[in-house]
Amino acid sequence: MIELSEECRLVFCVGVGGVGKTTLAAALGLRVALRGRSVLVLTADPARRLADALGVQGLRDAPSNIPLPPHGSGGKLHALMLETKASADAIIRRAADDETSAQRVLDNRIYQAFSNTLARSHAYAAMERVHETVHDPLYDLVVVDTPPAQSSIEVLDAPDHLVEFLDQRVVRWVRGGAITRRLLRMVGGDSLVTALTEFLAEMAFLREGFADRAREVRDLMRSSSTSFVLVSSGDSVGIEAAKSVAAEVAARDFELACVMFNRAFIPAVGRRDRGRVTYPESLAALAPKLEQMRTLLAQEEERRRSQIVAFCEELGTTGWCLPEVTRPLGDPSTLSAWIEQARAV
């Protein structure tokens, strides 16, 4: 099974939607915790799948302690689901010089709309939260479950995008252009212009803190203490989708630690070398058909394996295959048993 070095402090699980990325992030964090480390699994996916994977009623923006199975080695597992508004407010309070400056931003109606509704505000909040937690001495490792596909890439780009926004000429133009303000008044009225101007002025004031953390997060993401794990299904459609995500990761000079192929094999199918399956008498008439089906499944599994091997060779990285499951992975014990069945490509 994939082993993370003791130096690894941060793991990003990336991939398209529907391939089991959240489940893999939960299982990977659990596995490391069972080996004695303190782990936080942070989901930046607005869907509430992480709580289901860990078998808990729900998760909040504050870390929740996840009970471990009894066979662990003294580690700890925590999990949280990012809530954009709460995280964005915390960002402002950390970045501001004082509470008065922070409160001016928090009370601004443009900020309130931004922190609640703009798509990229979730990505900004996610990366600021990564910066906070990875420097928290409480955690040896932070595992980030990114949103699906393009949203996942937005999370990776968020630090640079925020600084670019604060540096753009349009921001300075709105703050300093009388003609622009007159046009905005015609569209939205004096209150909108005042709120927007004050918001941009305060954000510019906070720029230096954002820029410093953006550089730190970017450097951390490219350091040897960070690993990127690409999650994919084992079929040809899933592999084609994973190729585009891998290309996006490589374009940012991030290095893939490995690829995890979910639902890549059925454990019982590959046991042909253990002798012919004995069927109960009630199924004796169906035995030939069942054997034929088993042969076809084995052939399909081998075809998938060939595709997976070729993909890993193309990327120049290691791969692991995870099995199909017959019951929901909704508690730490079943998660642990599932990920331990991983096979090297």
N, C-alpha and C positions, 0 to 999 in steps of 0.2 A: 504494500500500500504506500501511497505517497507519504514521504517523510519530510517535514519542514525542519530546516536547520534551527538551532537554538538562536541564531542571529536574526532569524525572521521575526519581524515585529508587526507586519501588515500584509494581509492577503486580500486581493480583489477577485471575486468570482464574477466573470463576465460571460455574456452569451445572449442569444436571442431568447424570446419568451417561450415558455412551455416545455423546456428541456430538463427541468428539475434543478435549476440553479439555486433556488432558495433551500431546497432539501439538502443539496450538496454542501452549501455553506454551513448549514446547521450541523450536518454530520461531520464535516471537517473540523469545525470548532469543538464539537463534542469529543472527537477522537484525540485532539491535542490536550483537552482538559483532562481526559481520562489518563493521560500520561504525566499528569502532575503540574501542568502549567495553568495560569489564570488567563482565561480567554473571554473576550467580548465579541459576540456576533451582532453586527449592526446591519439592519436592512434599510436600504434607501429606496426600496420598492414600495409605493403607496398601498399595494395590495397587502392583505393581512395573512400571508402564507407562512411566515416564520413561526408565529405562535402555534399554528396547526402542526408544523413539522416537529416542534419541540414538545407538543402535547400540553400546552398551557392555555388558560382561558383567554388571555390577551396580553399584549405588550404595550408599554407606554414609552414616552420619550426619555424617561429615566430608566437606567439599567435594572432589569429584573434578575434575581438569582434563579437559576435553573437547577433543580435537584439532579444529581448524577446517579447512575446505576451503582450498586455497591461494589463492583469489581474495579473501581478506579484507583488512582494512586495519589489521591490527596489534592487534585487540581480543583479549579472552580470554573463554572461556566455562567456567563451573564449574557443577556440579550436585550436589545431595545429596538423599537420601531421609530424611525425618525418622524417627528411631527414638525412640519415646516415652520409654522408660526412660532412655536415655542423655541425651536432651535435658532430661528432668525433673530428673535428678541435677545437670546443669550449672546449671539454674535455681536449685536450692536452694543450691548452692555460691556462686553470684553474689549471692544475696539475703541469705545469712547474714553476720553480723558477723565470724565466725571459723570455722575448720575444725571446731572442737569442736562448735559449735552445728549446723553443717551435718551432721556425722556423726550426731548424735542423731536428726535427721529421717530421714536415709538408712537408718539401722538399724531404724527403727520399722516394725513389721510392717503397720500400717495404711497408712503411706506406701508401702511396697513393693507392697501390693495396689492402691492408688490409682494409682501410676505405671505399673503394668503392665496393669491391666484396666479401669478405669473409662472409659467412652466419651469423656467430656469431657476426660480428662487429655490426650488427643492434641491436642485443640483448644487447651488451655492451652499445651502445649509448642510448638505451631506458632506461636502469636502471640509467645511469648517469643523464639523463634528468629528470627522476623521482626524484632523489636526489636533483637536482637543484630547480625544481618547487615546491616540497613539503615544502621547506624551504623559498620560496618566500612569503613575507608578503602580496603580492597582492591577494593570493588565500587562501580561507578557506578550500577548498577541491579540490583534484586532482583525476579525474576518468581516469583510464588507460584501454584502449581497446587493449587487447593483441592479437597477431596473432593467427591463428587457431592451436589447438591441440599441437603437439610436439613443434612447434615454440613458443607457449605460455609458455611451461615449460622451454624452453631455456632462455626466458626473465627472468623468476623467478630465474634461476640458474646463470645468467650472472655475478653478482658480484664475486661469489666464483670462477667461471671458469677463470676469468681474473687474479686473484691473483695466482691461481694454475699454470696458464701458465707462469707467471713471476717467479715462484718458481721452475719450473720443471728443472730436471737435464739436459735435452736436451738443454735448453736455455744456461745454463752455459757451457755445452759441446761445443756448436757451438761457443760461444764467446771465449773460452779458448783452444779449441783443434786444434792443428796444422794439425793433420791427417784429421779431419773433414773439415777444410778449404781447404785442398788440393783436397779432393773429390768434394767439391762444385765448386772449380775452374774448375775442369775437366768437370763438367756438365754445369755450367752457366757462367764461365769466372770470371775474377778479379772484374769486376764492380758489379756483383751480390754478391760476397762474401763481398766486402766492404760495399755495401748497407745493407746487412743482418746483418753484425757485428755491424755496426753503429746503426741500428734500435734497435737491442736487447740491446745494451749498453744504449741507451737513454731510452728505456722502463724500464730497470732495475733501472735507475736513478729516474724514475717517480713512481716506485713501491709503495713507502710509501704512497703517496697521494691516489693512487688507492685502496690500502689495507684499508686505513682509511675509505674511502667512502663506500667500499664494506661492511665493518662491520656495518657502520651506516645504510645502506639500508637494510641489513639482519635483524638487530635489529628492524628497523622500520616495516618491513613486518611481524614480529612476535609480534608486540605490539598491544595494545588495540585500538590504533588510526588508525589501518588499517583493512579494511574489504575485504574479497574475496567473489565475487558473481559468482556462477556457472550458466551459461546460457545453456539451453538444449531445444530440441524440446520435445513435449509431447508424442511421439510415442515410441514403445518398442526399436526400433533401436537407436533412439537418447538417450534414457535413458541408454542403455548399453554402448554407447560411453561416456556419462557423468560420468558413474561409474569409468572409467579408469582415467579421468581427476581429479575427486574427490580423488581418491587414490593417485595420484601424489601430489596433494595439501597437503593431510594429511601426506604424507611421509616426507614433508619438515617442519612439525610442524606449518603449516599455518591453520588458523581456518576459515571455511566457515561461512559467515554471513547468507546466504540463497541460495536457488536455484530458478531461474526464468525459467519457462517453457513457451516458446514462441509457438504461434499458438496452444494453448492447448484447446481452446473451440471456438465455434461459438456463438456469443451473442444471436442470435434469436432462436437458437435451444432449449435452456433450459427453454423456457417460456411456457411449457405445462400447468403449474398451472394457467395461466392467461386465460384459456379457449381455445376453438377450434379456429383455424385461419380461418378468413373469406376471401375467395378467390373471385376475380372479376368474373363476369358472363362469361367472355371469357375463364376462366380457370376452370369453373365448372366441365367439363368432366374429367379434370386431377386431381381434388381435391383428390380422393382416393389415387392415385399414389404419389402425393405430400405429403400427410399425412404419407404414408408408408415410403417415403424417410426421412421425418422428424423424424419418430420413429427410423429408423436405425441410423441416425446421432446422436440422443440422446443416443442410446445404445452404440455407439462407443465412444462418449464423456465420458460416465460413466465408460467404460472399461479403457480409458486413465486415468481418475481421480483415479481409483483404483491403477493403476501402479504407478502413481505419488505419491500418499499417501504412498505406500509401500516403494518407493525409499527414500522419506524424512524421514520416520521412521527408515530406515536402516542407514541413515547418521546421524540421530539425529539432524536434522536442520529444519528450517522453509522453506516453499515453497510458491511461488506465480505463478498463472497461468495468462498468457497474451492472449488476443483474436486474432483470425484470423482477418485480415483487408481486406476491399474491395477496398481500394485505397492506392496508395503509401504514405508512411510516410515521406514526403519530405519537411516539414517545421515545425518550433517549435510549432505552434498551433495544428496540427494534432498529433505530437509526444506527446504533453502534454495530449490531450484527450485520446490517446491510452493507455498510462501508468496508467492513472487514472482509467481505467476499470479493472485493475488487481484484481484477486480474491485470497484470502488466500486459501491454500490447506486444 
